[in-house]
Amino acid sequence: MTHRSHYGLALLFSLLLSSFSAVATIEAYHFDDPGQEALYKELIAELRCLVCQNQNLSDSNAELALDLRRQTYEMAKAGKSREEILSYMVQRYGDFVLYRPPLQQSTLLLWSGPFIILVIAITTLVILIRRRKHEPQPLPQEADLKRARQLLQREKR
């Protein structure tokens, strides 16, 4: 076999493996009621993967996310309400499991933090601009003026 065919086989093998791993993460849950399916999809989009932290359950392939999706499916299939499922998840995993945690004393900094940072940034910018306006501009030095005159004389020639 040639060197090129080895690369081709390696590429084909890696594509096959990646396609099998993609198929392995697809879950097929069966719902008796379209309302249960809608609730399930809404909840897995709203609940955060505790391992990935910046992905919801529907986007994550982490083991814990798979378990939480299965748990959410079972609770939705059992007829639990949205509030019951969310309450169970928060009791078990804390407010962090919610993408939009409620405004409480413990989450106050989380909600107000971006606004505080924005106010600090704007205030700093305004102060820097005002200082720059009031700073006297340095006068050109005699050596700079002499060099500028020489450059102008060269251009006139």
C-alpha positions as CSV (number, residue, x, y, z in Angstrom):
1,M,0.0,0.0,0.0
2,T,1.2,3.5,-0.7
3,H,1.6,6.2,1.8
4,R,-1.4,8.0,0.5
5,S,-3.7,5.0,0.9
6,H,-2.8,4.8,4.6
7,Y,-4.0,8.3,5.1
8,G,-7.2,7.5,3.2
9,L,-7.9,4.5,5.4
10,A,-7.1,6.4,8.6
11,L,-9.5,9.2,7.5
12,L,-12.2,6.7,6.6
13,F,-11.8,4.9,9.9
14,S,-12.0,8.2,11.9
15,L,-15.1,9.2,10.0
16,L,-16.8,5.9,10.8
17,L,-15.9,6.2,14.5
18,S,-17.2,9.7,14.8
19,S,-20.4,8.8,13.1
20,F,-20.9,5.9,15.5
21,S,-20.3,8.2,18.5
22,A,-22.8,10.7,17.1
23,V,-25.4,8.0,16.8
24,A,-24.7,6.7,20.3
25,T,-25.8,10.0,21.9
26,I,-29.2,10.2,20.1
27,E,-32.1,9.4,22.5
28,A,-35.5,8.4,21.3
29,Y,-38.1,8.9,24.0
30,H,-41.7,8.0,23.3
31,F,-44.5,10.2,24.7
32,D,-48.1,9.3,24.9
33,D,-49.2,12.9,25.0
34,P,-47.8,15.8,22.8
35,G,-48.1,18.0,25.9
36,Q,-45.6,15.8,27.8
37,E,-43.2,15.9,24.9
38,A,-43.5,19.7,24.7
39,L,-42.9,20.0,28.5
40,Y,-39.9,17.7,28.2
41,K,-38.3,19.7,25.3
42,E,-39.0,23.0,27.2
43,L,-37.4,21.8,30.4
44,I,-34.3,20.3,28.8
45,A,-33.8,23.6,27.0
46,E,-34.2,25.5,30.3
47,L,-32.1,23.3,32.6
48,R,-28.3,23.8,32.7
49,C,-25.8,20.9,32.4
50,L,-24.0,20.9,35.7
51,V,-20.8,19.5,34.1
52,C,-20.6,21.8,31.0
53,Q,-22.1,24.9,32.7
54,N,-22.6,26.8,29.5
55,Q,-24.9,24.3,27.8
56,N,-28.4,23.3,28.5
57,L,-29.4,19.7,28.9
58,S,-30.5,19.4,25.3
59,D,-27.1,20.5,23.9
60,S,-24.9,18.5,26.3
61,N,-23.6,14.9,25.8
62,A,-22.1,14.6,29.3
63,E,-23.1,11.6,31.3
64,L,-24.9,13.7,33.9
65,A,-26.8,15.5,31.2
66,L,-28.0,12.2,29.8
67,D,-29.1,11.1,33.3
68,L,-30.9,14.4,33.9
69,R,-32.7,14.2,30.5
70,R,-33.8,10.6,31.4
71,Q,-35.0,11.8,34.8
72,T,-36.9,14.7,33.2
73,Y,-38.4,12.3,30.7
74,E,-39.6,10.0,33.4
75,M,-41.1,12.8,35.5
76,A,-42.8,14.3,32.5
77,K,-44.1,10.9,31.4
78,A,-45.4,10.3,35.0
79,G,-47.5,13.5,34.6
80,K,-45.5,15.8,36.9
81,S,-46.1,19.5,36.3
82,R,-43.4,21.9,35.1
83,E,-43.2,23.4,38.6
84,E,-42.9,20.0,40.3
85,I,-40.0,19.0,37.9
86,L,-38.2,22.3,38.3
87,S,-38.7,22.2,42.1
88,Y,-37.3,18.7,42.3
89,M,-34.2,19.7,40.2
90,V,-33.6,22.8,42.3
91,Q,-33.9,20.9,45.5
92,R,-31.5,18.3,44.3
93,Y,-28.9,20.4,42.4
94,G,-29.6,24.0,43.6
95,D,-30.4,27.2,41.7
96,F,-27.4,26.7,39.5
97,V,-29.3,24.0,37.5
98,L,-31.6,26.8,36.2
99,Y,-30.4,29.0,33.3
100,R,-32.4,31.9,34.7
101,P,-32.2,31.5,38.5
102,P,-34.7,33.5,40.5
103,L,-33.8,36.9,41.9
104,Q,-32.8,36.2,45.5
105,Q,-30.3,37.5,47.9
106,S,-27.9,34.6,46.9
107,T,-28.2,35.4,43.2
108,L,-28.3,39.2,43.5
109,L,-24.7,39.7,42.4
110,L,-25.3,37.3,39.5
111,W,-28.1,39.5,38.2
112,S,-26.6,42.9,39.0
113,G,-22.9,42.1,38.2
114,P,-23.0,42.9,34.5
115,F,-24.7,46.3,35.1
116,I,-22.2,47.2,37.9
117,I,-19.3,46.3,35.5
118,L,-20.9,48.5,32.8
119,V,-21.3,51.5,35.1
120,I,-17.6,51.1,36.2
121,A,-16.4,50.9,32.6
122,I,-18.4,54.0,31.5
123,T,-17.3,56.0,34.5
124,T,-13.6,55.1,33.9
125,L,-13.9,56.0,30.3
126,V,-15.5,59.4,31.1
127,I,-12.8,60.2,33.7
128,L,-10.0,59.3,31.2
129,I,-11.5,61.4,28.5
130,R,-11.9,64.4,30.8
131,R,-8.3,64.1,32.0
132,R,-7.0,64.0,28.5
133,K,-8.9,67.2,27.6
134,H,-7.4,69.1,30.5
135,E,-3.9,68.0,30.1
136,P,-1.7,70.6,28.4
137,Q,-0.3,69.5,25.1
138,P,3.5,69.5,25.1
139,L,5.0,72.2,23.0
140,P,7.3,71.1,20.2
141,Q,11.0,71.1,21.1
142,E,13.5,73.2,19.2
143,A,15.1,70.1,17.7
144,D,11.7,69.0,16.4
145,L,11.0,72.4,14.8
146,K,14.4,72.4,13.2
147,R,13.8,68.9,11.7
148,A,10.4,70.0,10.4
149,R,11.9,73.0,8.7
150,Q,14.5,70.9,7.0
151,L,11.9,68.5,5.7
152,L,9.8,71.4,4.3
153,Q,12.9,72.9,2.6
154,R,13.7,69.5,0.9
155,E,10.1,69.3,-0.4
156,K,10.4,72.8,-1.9
157,R,13.4,71.9,-4.0
